């Protein structure tokens, strides 16, 4: 699967926040097998802690996907993206324009506007959006080649709130890479997203806040892989009634 | 000249953005800057003149989801 022309083997994107320590973060990245990690920009202190963090991440070899987390307006998101491009030396940007401080729901109107500006400026935009099909169409028209619908509110760990909406999105955008971004809590959630035919899963808190983040990183990687293979294997249709799997023909009469 | 850097007031003698960063000890190569809400690239800091009351944001890599 290619994302903006870049071939990725792993379908798990991993966030880098909230880990118990930098060491655990690095080990979780390795354990997950991820090729894409998300990062952010925040105010620098004179201590220069950001530089050490950046050097540590570069050593993981993973591709960097900076985000615009915390931005609530088009201008904030665009300026943050421009700053991230310079610092991280990448034109990839995970575009978040938050519309509501409590739900962290994306402001899809501002999202489309920011996506159009950034795409026109050469960015490869990964928009954090909802499962709304019309918004998805507008994002593609604005220049996006990837869509990242939410599974549930950021950091909630609720899993897939609207699997039917994600299924509809898959059907409506058969050739667009779709990444479930946010809301994944358990490996089964990640597998379920992949079984719907989505192309990748982006998660952070589910690994970082697990009792054993490194083991959870492994579990998420295997769940994503299982879901991916399962979808490709074309699961059987659901049935309303029981159907015996053991042949009835040749059953002994033991009455 | 009184300016604001990352929401904190500073009284600096530097006249340009580049000089201000040096004066404030913000010399890491992994920094990005914005002046009054607009991005200023690394290359343009030397030629970016500051004026009284300017708001500067200096951002660095951080953990993110």
Contacts between the chains, C-beta under 8 A, distances in Angstrom:
chain1	res1	chain2	res2	distance
A	15	B	63	7.8
A	15	B	64	6.4
A	15	B	65	3.5
A	16	B	63	4.6
A	16	B	64	6.1
A	16	B	65	7.6
A	17	B	63	3.9
A	17	B	64	5.5
A	17	B	65	4.9
A	18	B	63	7.1
A	18	B	65	7.7
A	19	B	63	7.5
A	25	B	63	7.7
A	38	B	64	5.2
A	38	B	65	5.9
A	39	B	61	5.8
A	39	B	62	6.9
A	39	B	63	6.9
A	39	B	64	4.6
A	40	B	61	7.8
A	40	B	62	4.9
A	40	B	63	6.8
A	40	B	64	2.9
A	40	B	65	7.9
A	41	B	32	6.4
A	41	B	59	4.0
A	41	B	60	6.7
A	41	B	61	6.7
A	41	B	62	6.2
A	42	B	59	6.2
A	42	B	60	6.8
A	42	B	62	4.0
A	43	B	6	4.2
A	43	B	7	7.5
A	43	B	57	7.0
A	43	B	58	6.7
A	43	B	59	6.1
A	43	B	60	7.5
A	44	B	6	7.2
A	44	B	26	6.1
A	44	B	28	6.9
A	44	B	31	5.7
A	44	B	58	4.9
A	44	B	59	6.2
A	44	B	60	3.7
A	46	B	24	7.1
A	46	B	25	4.6
A	46	B	26	6.6
A	48	B	28	4.7
A	48	B	60	7.5
A	49	B	60	7.4
A	50	B	28	6.9
A	50	B	30	6.0
A	50	B	31	7.6
A	50	B	60	2.7
A	50	B	61	4.5
A	50	B	62	6.0
A	51	B	28	4.4
A	51	B	29	7.3
A	51	B	30	4.7
A	51	B	60	6.8
A	51	B	61	7.4
A	53	B	61	5.3
A	53	B	62	6.8
A	53	B	63	7.1
A	54	B	30	4.8
A	54	B	60	7.6
A	54	B	61	3.9
A	57	B	61	7.3
A	66	B	64	7.3
A	67	B	64	4.9
A	67	B	65	7.1
A	69	B	64	5.7
A	69	B	65	6.6
A	75	B	37	6.3
A	76	B	37	8.0
A	79	B	34	5.5
A	79	B	37	6.3
A	79	B	38	6.5
A	79	B	39	5.0
A	80	B	59	7.8
A	82	B	32	7.9
A	82	B	39	3.9
A	83	B	32	3.4
A	83	B	33	7.4
A	83	B	34	6.3
A	83	B	39	5.6
A	83	B	59	5.5
A	84	B	32	7.1
A	86	B	32	5.1
A	86	B	39	7.9
A	86	B	41	6.1
A	86	B	42	6.1
A	87	B	30	5.5
A	87	B	31	7.0
A	87	B	32	4.7
A	87	B	59	7.4
A	87	B	60	7.4
A	87	B	61	6.2
A	88	B	61	7.1
A	154	B	65	7.1
A	155	B	65	7.6
A	182	B	65	7.9
A	204	B	65	3.6
A	205	B	65	6.9
